[in-house]
Amino acid sequence: MTEQTTTDVASNRLTVPDLITIGVFTALYFVMVCVATLSSTLFTGGFGSIFLPAISALISGCVFMLLAARVGKFGGITVMGVVIGLFLFISGHFVLSFIASIVFPLAADLIARAGKYKSKTLLLVSYVVFSYGLTGPILPLWFMKNAYVASLENRGKDAAYINGVFENINVGTFWLSMGAILVCAVLGGWFGQRMMRKHFVKAGIA
């Protein structure tokens, strides 16, 4: 391995300053998720919660795009997703939450890296994929109903509350939720790129 190659490899590794930057943007992203959670409570029962990932995708584009521009190395997007997934898992969500927060951010990181974190098109696609990382907490509503019901019962929820949660959980609302994430992520990512245009110019992103 030549000296130049060694230097290139080292420059692509996450450094302590990079990790600090990732931590800051992860905190900002978490705030956006909290805002989305609060917004989703405007809906009732499970019907509101299934739009949490979509609302988060709509308002978090600036955070994601600025992270990609500031770090610009493989691992930054993945780390942010994994940290959020760990928080969801520790706070009582199913292990599926953690799995989704690894698979989708990792895929998003690979997509962004394919464009060297400088392709606006691939960054937008990356953000769409990343946004599906928040589906972990809601997927059990459709695919792990019995376990979800047991979890609610263990938390002292009565039958009326549980019936309300699952009242609108069906095949139609599953595709509605997934489609809403796609639309909101495209809009949120596009808006994020528009807002960060000056920063992108400085970073050489086209």
MDTraj code that builds the backbone (N, CA, C; nanometers):
import mdtraj as md
import numpy as np

residues = "MET THR GLU GLN THR THR THR ASP VAL ALA SER ASN ARG LEU THR VAL PRO ASP LEU ILE THR ILE GLY VAL PHE THR ALA LEU TYR PHE VAL MET VAL CYS VAL ALA THR LEU SER SER THR LEU PHE THR GLY GLY PHE GLY SER ILE PHE LEU PRO ALA ILE SER ALA LEU ILE SER GLY CYS VAL PHE MET LEU LEU ALA ALA ARG VAL GLY LYS PHE GLY GLY ILE THR VAL MET GLY VAL VAL ILE GLY LEU PHE LEU PHE ILE SER GLY HIS PHE VAL LEU SER PHE ILE ALA SER ILE VAL PHE PRO LEU ALA ALA ASP LEU ILE ALA ARG ALA GLY LYS TYR LYS SER LYS THR LEU LEU LEU VAL SER TYR VAL VAL PHE SER TYR GLY LEU THR GLY PRO ILE LEU PRO LEU TRP PHE MET LYS ASN ALA TYR VAL ALA SER LEU GLU ASN ARG GLY LYS ASP ALA ALA TYR ILE ASN GLY VAL PHE GLU ASN ILE ASN VAL GLY THR PHE TRP LEU SER MET GLY ALA ILE LEU VAL CYS ALA VAL LEU GLY GLY TRP PHE GLY GLN ARG MET MET ARG LYS HIS PHE VAL LYS ALA GLY ILE ALA".split()
xyz = np.array([
    [0.0854, -0.1203, 0.0000],
    [0.0000, 0.0000, 0.0000],
    [0.0884, 0.1245, 0.0000],
    [0.0647, 0.2124, -0.0963],
    [0.1459, 0.3320, -0.1072],
    [0.1105, 0.4319, 0.0015],
    [0.2018, 0.5295, 0.0176],
    [0.1774, 0.6325, 0.1193],
    [0.0519, 0.7118, 0.0869],
    [0.0297, 0.7398, -0.0440],
    [-0.0883, 0.8160, -0.0859],
    [-0.2162, 0.7392, -0.0525],
    [-0.2155, 0.6071, -0.0806],
    [-0.3324, 0.5240, -0.0524],
    [-0.3614, 0.5196, 0.0963],
    [-0.2553, 0.5071, 0.1759],
    [-0.2711, 0.5049, 0.3213],
    [-0.3321, 0.6347, 0.3709],
    [-0.2875, 0.7446, 0.3142],
    [-0.3405, 0.8757, 0.3526],
    [-0.4881, 0.8870, 0.3171],
    [-0.5253, 0.8375, 0.1952],
    [-0.6644, 0.8431, 0.1512],
    [-0.7557, 0.7618, 0.2419],
    [-0.7092, 0.6417, 0.2807],
    [-0.7881, 0.5558, 0.3685],
    [-0.8093, 0.6227, 0.5037],
    [-0.7007, 0.6796, 0.5558],
    [-0.7095, 0.7451, 0.6866],
    [-0.8037, 0.8647, 0.6819],
    [-0.8019, 0.9379, 0.5690],
    [-0.8867, 1.0570, 0.5583],
    [-1.0338, 1.0224, 0.5485],
    [-1.0646, 0.8978, 0.5119],
    [-1.2036, 0.8551, 0.5000],
    [-1.2576, 0.7936, 0.6284],
    [-1.1752, 0.7825, 0.7288],
    [-1.2202, 0.7279, 0.8564],
    [-1.2808, 0.8381, 0.9426],
    [-1.3793, 0.8010, 1.0218],
    [-1.4402, 0.8977, 1.1123],
    [-1.3417, 0.9335, 1.2221],
    [-1.3257, 1.0614, 1.2465],
    [-1.2358, 1.1098, 1.3508],
    [-1.3175, 1.1546, 1.4718],
    [-1.2478, 1.1903, 1.5785],
    [-1.3173, 1.2384, 1.6983],
    [-1.4009, 1.3623, 1.6672],
    [-1.3476, 1.4616, 1.5939],
    [-1.4322, 1.5761, 1.5564],
    [-1.5554, 1.5343, 1.4762],
    [-1.5371, 1.4336, 1.3875],
    [-1.6513, 1.3832, 1.3101],
    [-1.7575, 1.3261, 1.4034],
    [-1.7154, 1.2480, 1.5024],
    [-1.8089, 1.1864, 1.5962],
    [-1.8818, 1.2923, 1.6781],
    [-1.8101, 1.3991, 1.7138],
    [-1.8740, 1.5094, 1.7872],
    [-1.9802, 1.5749, 1.6991],
    [-1.9461, 1.5967, 1.5722],
    [-2.0410, 1.6553, 1.4776],
    [-2.1625, 1.5656, 1.4615],
    [-2.1387, 1.4361, 1.4476],
    [-2.2491, 1.3399, 1.4358],
    [-2.3372, 1.3441, 1.5601],
    [-2.2746, 1.3551, 1.6770],
    [-2.3505, 1.3624, 1.8015],
    [-2.4414, 1.4838, 1.8055],
    [-2.3894, 1.5968, 1.7586],
    [-2.4694, 1.7204, 1.7574],
    [-2.5897, 1.7051, 1.6654],
    [-2.5664, 1.6523, 1.5454],
    [-2.6767, 1.6388, 1.4504],
    [-2.7739, 1.5278, 1.4898],
    [-2.7232, 1.4264, 1.5586],
    [-2.8127, 1.3229, 1.6106],
    [-2.9064, 1.3819, 1.7152],
    [-2.8530, 1.4697, 1.7993],
    [-2.9366, 1.5372, 1.8997],
    [-3.0420, 1.6232, 1.8317],
    [-3.0018, 1.6943, 1.7262],
    [-3.0974, 1.7772, 1.6520],
    [-3.2045, 1.6912, 1.5862],
    [-3.1630, 1.5780, 1.5304],
    [-3.2581, 1.4879, 1.4669],
    [-3.3549, 1.4321, 1.5707],
    [-3.3041, 1.4009, 1.6887],
    [-3.3890, 1.3502, 1.7958],
    [-3.4941, 1.4539, 1.8350],
    [-3.4541, 1.5806, 1.8372],
    [-3.5498, 1.6885, 1.8663],
    [-3.6601, 1.6900, 1.7602],
    [-3.6210, 1.6725, 1.6332],
    [-3.7197, 1.6691, 1.5260],
    [-3.8161, 1.5516, 1.5437],
    [-3.7630, 1.4379, 1.5868],
    [-3.8479, 1.3208, 1.6107],
    [-3.9462, 1.3492, 1.7240],
    [-3.8990, 1.4179, 1.8271],
    [-3.9872, 1.4534, 1.9391],
    [-4.0978, 1.5478, 1.8929],
    [-4.0623, 1.6436, 1.8075],
    [-4.1624, 1.7354, 1.7519],
    [-4.2646, 1.6569, 1.6695],
    [-4.2155, 1.5613, 1.5908],
    [-4.3048, 1.4788, 1.5092],
    [-4.3958, 1.3936, 1.5978],
    [-4.3402, 1.3430, 1.7076],
    [-4.4198, 1.2630, 1.8009],
    [-4.5319, 1.3472, 1.8602],
    [-4.4987, 1.4684, 1.8989],
    [-4.5993, 1.5589, 1.9534],
    [-4.7064, 1.5894, 1.8493],
    [-4.6633, 1.6089, 1.7269],
    [-4.7579, 1.6390, 1.6193],
    [-4.8501, 1.5203, 1.5925],
    [-4.7944, 1.3995, 1.6004],
    [-4.8748, 1.2808, 1.5704],
    [-4.9828, 1.2567, 1.6751],
    [-4.9678, 1.3153, 1.7937],
    [-5.0702, 1.2989, 1.8973],
    [-5.1970, 1.3766, 1.8634],
    [-5.1916, 1.4603, 1.7601],
    [-5.3118, 1.5296, 1.7151],
    [-5.4106, 1.4306, 1.6551],
    [-5.3578, 1.3133, 1.6130],
    [-5.4432, 1.2065, 1.5636],
    [-5.4806, 1.1177, 1.6814],
    [-5.5694, 1.0261, 1.6610],
    [-5.6135, 0.9396, 1.7706],
    [-5.5552, 0.7995, 1.7580],
    [-5.5190, 0.7421, 1.8723],
    [-5.4756, 0.6029, 1.8788],
    [-5.3633, 0.5707, 1.7833],
    [-5.3674, 0.4485, 1.7282],
    [-5.2647, 0.4011, 1.6372],
    [-5.2638, 0.4752, 1.5055],
    [-5.3784, 0.5345, 1.4673],
    [-5.3850, 0.6034, 1.3394],
    [-5.2910, 0.7225, 1.3349],
    [-5.2680, 0.7849, 1.4523],
    [-5.1751, 0.8971, 1.4571],
    [-5.0310, 0.8515, 1.4548],
    [-4.9989, 0.7475, 1.5282],
    [-4.8608, 0.7025, 1.5404],
    [-4.8033, 0.6514, 1.4095],
    [-4.8875, 0.6006, 1.3202],
    [-4.8341, 0.5451, 1.1959],
    [-4.7802, 0.6542, 1.1039],
    [-4.8089, 0.7800, 1.1336],
    [-4.7566, 0.8886, 1.0518],
    [-4.6348, 0.9559, 1.1146],
    [-4.5879, 0.9037, 1.2266],
    [-4.4695, 0.9597, 1.2917],
    [-4.3473, 0.9614, 1.1993],
    [-4.3138, 0.8497, 1.1320],
    [-4.1971, 0.8538, 1.0426],
    [-4.2130, 0.9550, 0.9300],
    [-4.3344, 0.9686, 0.8767],
    [-4.3575, 1.0625, 0.7666],
    [-4.3396, 1.2064, 0.8133],
    [-4.3951, 1.2396, 0.9308],
    [-4.3815, 1.3758, 0.9820],
    [-4.2350, 1.4062, 1.0109],
    [-4.1646, 1.3092, 1.0673],
    [-4.0211, 1.3270, 1.0940],
    [-3.9451, 1.3519, 0.9647],
    [-3.9797, 1.2749, 0.8610],
    [-3.9126, 1.2909, 0.7313],
    [-3.9376, 1.4287, 0.6722],
    [-4.0560, 1.4818, 0.6954],
    [-4.0922, 1.6112, 0.6386],
    [-4.0130, 1.7261, 0.7007],
    [-3.9803, 1.7145, 0.8300],
    [-3.9182, 1.8275, 0.9001],
    [-3.7692, 1.8108, 0.9286],
    [-3.7127, 1.6955, 0.8925],
    [-3.5734, 1.6683, 0.9312],
    [-3.4740, 1.6751, 0.8158],
    [-3.5189, 1.7163, 0.6985],
    [-3.4305, 1.7168, 0.5826],
    [-3.3064, 1.8017, 0.6003],
    [-3.3223, 1.9184, 0.6627],
    [-3.2067, 2.0075, 0.6821],
    [-3.1000, 1.9419, 0.7688],
    [-3.1441, 1.8724, 0.8729],
    [-3.0500, 1.8069, 0.9646],
    [-2.9693, 1.7013, 0.8900],
    [-3.0387, 1.6176, 0.8134],
    [-2.9722, 1.5103, 0.7399],
    [-2.8749, 1.5661, 0.6364],
    [-2.9205, 1.6630, 0.5575],
    [-2.8373, 1.7157, 0.4506],
    [-2.7144, 1.7873, 0.5045],
    [-2.7308, 1.8578, 0.6136],
    [-2.6162, 1.9275, 0.6716],
    [-2.5168, 1.8288, 0.7318],
    [-2.5675, 1.7208, 0.7921],
    [-2.4780, 1.6163, 0.8435],
    [-2.3952, 1.5573, 0.7301],
    [-2.4624, 1.5245, 0.6191],
    [-2.3917, 1.4656, 0.5050],
    [-2.2860, 1.5607, 0.4514],
    [-2.3178, 1.6903, 0.4483],
    [-2.2234, 1.7890, 0.3967],
    [-2.1067, 1.8108, 0.4912],
    [-2.1348, 1.8133, 0.6202],
    [-2.0305, 1.8424, 0.7182],
    [-1.9365, 1.7243, 0.7404],
    [-1.9904, 1.6036, 0.7410],
    [-1.9072, 1.4851, 0.7673],
    [-1.8527, 1.4291, 0.6358],
    [-1.9421, 1.3952, 0.5441],
    [-1.8992, 1.3491, 0.4123],
    [-1.8161, 1.2226, 0.4131],
    [-1.8374, 1.1370, 0.5116],
    [-1.7627, 1.0115, 0.5216],
    [-1.8589, 0.8981, 0.5526],
    [-1.8220, 0.7789, 0.5056],
    [-1.9062, 0.6633, 0.5334],
    [-1.9087, 0.6351, 0.6841],
    [-2.0277, 0.6157, 0.7356],
    [-2.0457, 0.5864, 0.8778],
    [-2.1248, 0.6931, 0.9509],
    [-2.1183, 0.8168, 0.8998],
    [-2.1875, 0.9253, 0.9684],
    [-2.3376, 0.9048, 0.9740],
    [-2.3972, 0.8724, 0.8593],
    [-2.5419, 0.8489, 0.8521],
    [-2.5793, 0.7246, 0.9309],
    [-2.4974, 0.6204, 0.9197],
    [-2.5241, 0.4956, 0.9912],
    [-2.5230, 0.5168, 1.1413],
    [-2.4225, 0.5868, 1.1900],
    [-2.4110, 0.6104, 1.3346],
    [-2.5324, 0.6858, 1.3871],
    [-2.5761, 0.7886, 1.3149],
    [-2.6926, 0.8647, 1.3592],
    [-2.8157, 0.7750, 1.3698],
    [-2.8371, 0.6905, 1.2695],
    [-2.9508, 0.5999, 1.2721],
    [-2.9436, 0.4988, 1.3844],
    [-2.8249, 0.4435, 1.4061],
    [-2.8076, 0.3425, 1.5107],
    [-2.8312, 0.4016, 1.6497],
    [-2.7819, 0.5228, 1.6720],
    [-2.8017, 0.5879, 1.8026],
    [-2.9506, 0.6090, 1.8298],
    [-3.0239, 0.6554, 1.7290],
    [-3.1683, 0.6733, 1.7453],
    [-3.2349, 0.5387, 1.7713],
    [-3.1922, 0.4363, 1.6991],
    [-3.2471, 0.3024, 1.7194],
    [-3.2215, 0.2485, 1.8591],
    [-3.1015, 0.2725, 1.9096],
    [-3.0692, 0.2294, 2.0457],
    [-3.1597, 0.2973, 2.1478],
    [-3.1835, 0.4259, 2.1275],
    [-3.2720, 0.4982, 2.2198],
    [-3.4130, 0.4387, 2.2160],
    [-3.4632, 0.4106, 2.0968],
    [-3.5975, 0.3530, 2.0846],
    [-3.6043, 0.2170, 2.1525],
    [-3.5007, 0.1370, 2.1320],
    [-3.4980, 0.0030, 2.1905],
    [-3.4921, 0.0103, 2.3430],
    [-3.4067, 0.0971, 2.3958],
    [-3.3922, 0.1112, 2.5405],
    [-3.5197, 0.1664, 2.6035],
    [-3.5916, 0.2503, 2.5272],
    [-3.7130, 0.3113, 2.5813],
    [-3.8337, 0.2190, 2.5770],
    [-3.8128, 0.0944, 2.5309],
    [-3.9203, -0.0040, 2.5417],
    [-3.9800, -0.0526, 2.4120],
    [-3.9304, -0.0055, 2.2984],
    [-3.9837, -0.0529, 2.1711],
    [-3.9267, -0.1906, 2.1380],
    [-3.9902, -0.2572, 2.0443],
    [-3.9470, -0.3907, 2.0052],
    [-3.8099, -0.3871, 1.9380],
    [-3.7460, -0.5028, 1.9356],
    [-3.6135, -0.5127, 1.8746],
    [-3.6179, -0.4749, 1.7269],
    [-3.7375, -0.4859, 1.6665],
    [-3.7536, -0.4468, 1.5271],
    [-3.7169, -0.3004, 1.5060],
    [-3.7385, -0.2184, 1.6099],
    [-3.7015, -0.0772, 1.6016],
    [-3.5524, -0.0623, 1.5780],
    [-3.4746, -0.1422, 1.6498],
    [-3.3292, -0.1341, 1.6389],
    [-3.2818, -0.1885, 1.5045],
    [-3.3434, -0.2977, 1.4593],
    [-3.3041, -0.3577, 1.3318],
    [-3.3274, -0.2599, 1.2165],
    [-3.4458, -0.1973, 1.2152],
    [-3.4775, -0.1005, 1.1094],
    [-3.3824, 0.0178, 1.1136],
    [-3.3384, 0.0552, 1.2337],
    [-3.2496, 0.1700, 1.2493],
    [-3.1053, 0.1372, 1.2141],
    [-3.0784, 0.0125, 1.1834],
    [-2.9469, -0.0267, 1.1322],
    [-2.9526, -0.0449, 0.9811],
    [-3.0520, -0.1222, 0.9371],
    [-3.0604, -0.1604, 0.7954],
    [-3.0797, -0.0391, 0.7048],
    [-3.1782, 0.0442, 0.7353],
    [-3.2077, 0.1569, 0.6468],
    [-3.0997, 0.2656, 0.6494],
    [-3.0495, 0.3064, 0.7666],
    [-2.9399, 0.4048, 0.7661],
    [-2.8139, 0.3533, 0.6970],
    [-2.7832, 0.2244, 0.7155],
    [-2.6667, 0.1669, 0.6483],
    [-2.6846, 0.1727, 0.4969],
    [-2.8036, 0.1349, 0.4495],
    [-2.8318, 0.1420, 0.3052],
    [-2.8236, 0.2867, 0.2569],
    [-2.8752, 0.3789, 0.3381],
    [-2.8703, 0.5215, 0.3019],
    [-2.7269, 0.5700, 0.2936],
    [-2.6432, 0.5243, 0.3844],
    [-2.5020, 0.5628, 0.3844],
    [-2.4326, 0.5129, 0.2580],
    [-2.4619, 0.3898, 0.2195],
    [-2.4013, 0.3326, 0.0993],
    [-2.4441, 0.4096, -0.0260],
    [-2.5712, 0.4490, -0.0303],
    [-2.6209, 0.5253, -0.1450],
    [-2.5516, 0.6614, -0.1529],
    [-2.5422, 0.7304, -0.0390],
    [-2.4764, 0.8610, -0.0360],
    [-2.3284, 0.8475, -0.0737],
    [-2.2646, 0.7414, -0.0264],
    [-2.1229, 0.7207, -0.0587],
    [-2.1031, 0.6968, -0.2079],
    [-2.2022, 0.6338, -0.2739],
    [-2.1912, 0.6095, -0.4179],
    [-2.1774, 0.7405, -0.4942],
    [-2.2329, 0.8469, -0.4391],
    [-2.2188, 0.9784, -0.5006],
    [-2.1146, 1.0627, -0.4314],
    [-2.0312, 0.9984, -0.3505],
    [-1.9241, 1.0656, -0.2757],
    [-1.9777, 1.1792, -0.1884],
    [-2.1035, 1.1639, -0.1443],
    [-2.1698, 1.2624, -0.0579],
    [-2.1777, 1.4001, -0.1235],
    [-2.1709, 1.4020, -0.2569],
    [-2.1740, 1.5285, -0.3300],
    [-2.2838, 1.5322, -0.4360],
    [-2.3514, 1.4200, -0.4596],
    [-2.4589, 1.4155, -0.5579],
    [-2.5910, 1.4479, -0.4891],
    [-2.6532, 1.5571, -0.5287],
    [-2.7799, 1.5959, -0.4665],
    [-2.8885, 1.4909, -0.4906],
    [-2.8864, 1.4297, -0.6086],
    [-2.9861, 1.3270, -0.6392],
    [-2.9711, 1.2069, -0.5472],
    [-2.8481, 1.1575, -0.5341],
    [-2.8250, 1.0414, -0.4494],
    [-2.8438, 1.0748, -0.3013],
    [-2.8135, 1.1971, -0.2621],
    [-2.8385, 1.2373, -0.1240],
    [-2.9884, 1.2396, -0.0943],
    [-3.0670, 1.2801, -0.1931],
    [-3.2116, 1.2803, -0.1753],
    [-3.2641, 1.1374, -0.1640],
    [-3.2143, 1.0490, -0.2509],
    [-3.2528, 0.9079, -0.2432],
    [-3.2093, 0.8499, -0.1088],
    [-3.0893, 0.8859, -0.0668],
    [-3.0362, 0.8396, 0.0617],
    [-3.1268, 0.8821, 0.1763],
    [-3.1741, 1.0055, 0.1718],
    [-3.2611, 1.0555, 0.2785],
    [-3.3946, 0.9816, 0.2810],
    [-3.4476, 0.9517, 0.1644],
    [-3.5730, 0.8754, 0.1579],
    [-3.5555, 0.7397, 0.2250],
    [-3.4469, 0.6715, 0.1903],
    [-3.4205, 0.5397, 0.2497],
    [-3.3981, 0.5526, 0.4001],
    [-3.3201, 0.6524, 0.4405],
    [-3.2927, 0.6740, 0.5829],
    [-3.4220, 0.6947, 0.6619],
    [-3.5175, 0.7639, 0.6026],
    [-3.6414, 0.7969, 0.6725],
    [-3.7222, 0.6726, 0.7095],
    [-3.7019, 0.5641, 0.6369],
    [-3.7724, 0.4402, 0.6703],
    [-3.7135, 0.3726, 0.7948],
    [-3.6015, 0.4244, 0.8442],
    [-3.5437, 0.3702, 0.9669],
    [-3.6327, 0.3901, 1.0876],
    [-3.7234, 0.4869, 1.0813],
    [-3.8148, 0.5117, 1.1930],
    [-3.9417, 0.4271, 1.1867],
    [-3.9485, 0.3341, 1.0910],
    [-4.0659, 0.2482, 1.0829],
    [-4.0627, 0.1366, 1.1868],
    [-3.9466, 0.1154, 1.2494],
    [-3.9349, 0.0091, 1.3490],
    [-4.0422, 0.0111, 1.4565],
    [-4.0715, 0.1272, 1.5174],
    [-4.1721, 0.1301, 1.6238],
    [-4.3149, 0.1032, 1.5765],
    [-4.3449, 0.1259, 1.4472],
    [-4.4833, 0.1086, 1.4020],
    [-4.5072, -0.0220, 1.3261],
    [-4.4035, -0.0829, 1.2715],
    [-4.4219, -0.2075, 1.1972],
    [-4.4866, -0.3188, 1.2805],
    [-4.4562, -0.3291, 1.4113],
    [-4.5228, -0.4329, 1.4914],
    [-4.6750, -0.4190, 1.4965],
    [-4.7273, -0.3003, 1.4707],
    [-4.8725, -0.2832, 1.4678],
    [-4.9354, -0.3747, 1.3634],
    [-4.8658, -0.3952, 1.2525],
    [-4.9180, -0.4803, 1.1457],
    [-4.8639, -0.6231, 1.1526],
    [-4.7387, -0.6391, 1.1931],
    [-4.6738, -0.7691, 1.1803],
    [-4.6497, -0.8418, 1.3125],
    [-4.6729, -0.7761, 1.4249],
    [-4.6530, -0.8401, 1.5564],
    [-4.7666, -0.7988, 1.6505],
    [-4.8909, -0.8139, 1.6015],
    [-5.0063, -0.7626, 1.6755],
    [-5.0168, -0.8224, 1.8150],
    [-5.0042, -0.9540, 1.8258],
    [-5.0196, -1.0182, 1.9568],
    [-4.9158, -0.9684, 2.0565],
    [-4.7922, -0.9564, 2.0115],
    [-4.6856, -0.9072, 2.0996],
    [-4.7108, -0.7619, 2.1373],
    [-4.7631, -0.6849, 2.0422],
    [-4.7905, -0.5437, 2.0693],
    [-4.9031, -0.5300, 2.1708],
    [-5.0066, -0.6117, 2.1544],
    [-5.1183, -0.6101, 2.2496],
    [-5.0691, -0.6472, 2.3886],
    [-4.9856, -0.7518, 2.3973],
    [-4.9313, -0.7935, 2.5266],
    [-4.8498, -0.6823, 2.5912],
    [-4.7752, -0.6089, 2.5079],
    [-4.6950, -0.4984, 2.5595],
    [-4.7835, -0.3883, 2.6169],
    [-4.8916, -0.3566, 2.5465],
    [-4.9844, -0.2546, 2.5950],
    [-5.0523, -0.2992, 2.7247],
    [-5.0880, -0.4265, 2.7309],
    [-5.1521, -0.4798, 2.8522],
    [-5.0568, -0.4730, 2.9710],
    [-4.9296, -0.5018, 2.9457],
    [-4.8304, -0.4957, 3.0532],
    [-4.8103, -0.3535, 3.1041],
    [-4.8425, -0.2559, 3.0188],
    [-4.8318, -0.1164, 3.0590],
    [-4.9616, -0.0628, 3.1180],
    [-5.0574, -0.1544, 3.1408],
    [-5.1818, -0.1172, 3.2081],
    [-5.2894, -0.0595, 3.1193],
    [-5.2769, -0.0752, 2.9880],
    [-5.3775, -0.0207, 2.8975],
    [-5.4997, -0.1129, 2.8945],
    [-5.6188, -0.0530, 2.8944],
    [-5.7407, -0.1337, 2.8952],
    [-5.7813, -0.1722, 2.7535],
    [-5.8853, -0.2557, 2.7444],
    [-5.9290, -0.3082, 2.6148],
    [-5.9756, -0.1975, 2.5216],
    [-6.0420, -0.0959, 2.5756],
    [-6.0917, 0.0138, 2.4930],
    [-5.9758, 0.0882, 2.4257],
    [-5.8695, 0.1118, 2.5020],
    [-5.7526, 0.1807, 2.4474],
    [-5.6882, 0.0960, 2.3382],
    [-5.6721, -0.0336, 2.3658],
    [-5.6068, -0.1237, 2.2703],
    [-5.6889, -0.1341, 2.1421],
    [-5.8205, -0.1436, 2.1561],
    [-5.9062, -0.1499, 2.0368],
    [-5.8937, -0.0219, 1.9545],
    [-5.8783, 0.0911, 2.0241],
    [-5.8617, 0.2180, 1.9541],
    [-5.7317, 0.2235, 1.8762],
    [-5.6268, 0.1664, 1.9350],
    [-5.4968, 0.1638, 1.8676],
    [-5.5042, 0.0870, 1.7366],
    [-5.5763, -0.0259, 1.7391],
    [-5.5795, -0.1131, 1.6215],
    [-5.6999, -0.0907, 1.5317],
    [-5.7795, 0.0083, 1.5632],
    [-5.9022, 0.0313, 1.4863],
    [-5.8743, 0.0565, 1.3384],
    [-5.7675, 0.1287, 1.3113],
    [-5.7364, 0.1642, 1.1724],
    [-5.6138, 0.0921, 1.1174],
    [-5.5730, -0.0141, 1.1836],
    [-5.4561, -0.0894, 1.1380],
    [-5.5003, -0.1989, 1.0424],
    [-5.4717, -0.1784, 0.9156],
    [-5.5075, -0.2751, 0.8124],
    [-5.4109, -0.2601, 0.6950],
    [-5.4322, -0.3389, 0.5917],
    [-5.3427, -0.3352, 0.4760],
    [-5.3407, -0.1965, 0.4122],
    [-5.4579, -0.1343, 0.4055],
    [-5.4667, -0.0023, 0.3439],
    [-5.3850, 0.1024, 0.4166],
    [-5.3943, 0.1037, 0.5507],
    [-5.3192, 0.2052, 0.6257],
    [-5.1698, 0.1747, 0.6267],
    [-5.1333, 0.0481, 0.6080],
    [-4.9911, 0.0149, 0.5977],
    [-4.9314, 0.0840, 0.4749],
    [-4.9960, 0.0662, 0.3599],
    [-4.9441, 0.1276, 0.2376],
    [-4.9571, 0.2786, 0.2418],
    [-5.0610, 0.3288, 0.3096],
    [-5.0754, 0.4733, 0.3252],
    [-4.9593, 0.5303, 0.4053],
    [-4.9229, 0.4610, 0.5128],
    [-4.8116, 0.5055, 0.5962],
    [-4.6796, 0.5020, 0.5203],
    [-4.6541, 0.3918, 0.4492],
    [-4.5291, 0.3788, 0.3748],
    [-4.5217, 0.4818, 0.2611],
    [-4.6355, 0.5053, 0.1957],
    [-4.6387, 0.6047, 0.0890],
    [-4.6190, 0.7456, 0.1411],
    [-4.6757, 0.7728, 0.2590],
    [-4.6600, 0.9057, 0.3192],
    [-4.5137, 0.9334, 0.3517],
    [-4.4414, 0.8301, 0.3956],
    [-4.2987, 0.8468, 0.4251],
    [-4.2237, 0.8846, 0.2978],
    [-4.2551, 0.8158, 0.1883],
    [-4.1890, 0.8432, 0.0608],
    [-4.2114, 0.9881, 0.0175],
    [-4.3370, 1.0302, 0.0176],
    [-4.3705, 1.1658, -0.0264],
    [-4.3082, 1.2710, 0.0650],
    [-4.3227, 1.2505, 0.1960],
    [-4.2721, 1.3489, 0.2916],
    [-4.1193, 1.3548, 0.2910],
    [-4.0542, 1.2404, 0.2706],
    [-3.9076, 1.2393, 0.2668],
    [-3.8565, 1.3129, 0.1432],
    [-3.9236, 1.2944, 0.0294],
    [-3.8836, 1.3663, -0.0914],
    [-3.8993, 1.5164, -0.0708],
    [-4.0134, 1.5563, -0.0146],
    [-4.0373, 1.6984, 0.0102],
    [-3.9406, 1.7538, 0.1143],
    [-3.9227, 1.6789, 0.2242],
    [-3.8333, 1.7239, 0.3295],
    [-3.6893, 1.7313, 0.2851],
    [-3.6465, 1.6316, 0.2070],
    [-3.5100, 1.6309, 0.1562],
    [-3.4858, 1.7427, 0.0570],
    [-3.5839, 1.7636, -0.0309],
    [-3.5727, 1.8726, -0.1280],
    [-3.5659, 2.0079, -0.0571],
    [-3.6513, 2.0265, 0.0426],
    [-3.6507, 2.1514, 0.1176],
    [-3.5180, 2.1692, 0.1915],
    [-3.4668, 2.0590, 0.2472],
    [-3.3386, 2.0644, 0.3163],
    [-3.2262, 2.1066, 0.2237],
    [-3.2272, 2.0538, 0.1021],
    [-3.1244, 2.0915, 0.0049],
    [-3.1383, 2.2376, -0.0371],
    [-3.2612, 2.2843, -0.0506],
    [-3.2828, 2.4250, -0.0853],
    [-3.2314, 2.5173, 0.0251],
    [-3.2599, 2.4795, 0.1498],
    [-3.2191, 2.5617, 0.2627],
    [-3.0682, 2.5627, 0.2796],
    [-3.0039, 2.4509, 0.2439],
    [-2.8607, 2.4387, 0.2649],
    [-2.7812, 2.4681, 0.1383],
    [-2.8427, 2.5338, 0.0423],
    [-2.7772, 2.5560, -0.0879],
    [-2.6421, 2.6247, -0.0729],
    [-2.6369, 2.7310, 0.0082],
    [-2.5114, 2.8037, 0.0245],
    [-2.4033, 2.7146, 0.0836],
    [-2.4435, 2.6311, 0.1807],
    [-2.3453, 2.5413, 0.2413],
    [-2.2983, 2.4381, 0.1396],
    [-2.3891, 2.3890, 0.0555],
    [-2.3535, 2.2908, -0.0461],
    [-2.2537, 2.3491, -0.1457],
    [-2.2733, 2.4743, -0.1818],
    [-2.1812, 2.5383, -0.2751],
    [-2.0410, 2.5414, -0.2170],
    [-2.0311, 2.5745, -0.0896],
    [-1.9003, 2.5793, -0.0234],
    [-1.8389, 2.4411, -0.0153],
    [-1.9231, 2.3385, 0.0016],
    [-1.8733, 2.2017, 0.0143],
    [-1.8482, 2.1364, -0.1211],
    [-1.8854, 2.2045, -0.2289],
    [-1.8634, 2.1496, -0.3621],
    [-1.9643, 2.0462, -0.4031],
    [-2.0837, 2.0490, -0.3416],
    [-2.1877, 1.9512, -0.3734],
    [-2.2692, 2.0021, -0.4908],
    [-2.2891, 1.9166, -0.5915],
    [-2.3619, 1.9585, -0.7112],
    [-2.4726, 1.8605, -0.7422],
])
top = md.Topology()
chain = top.add_chain()
for i, resn in enumerate(residues, 1):
    res = top.add_residue(resn, chain, resSeq=i)
    for name in ("N", "CA", "C"):
        top.add_atom(name, md.element.get_by_symbol(name[0]), res)
traj = md.Trajectory(xyz[None], top)
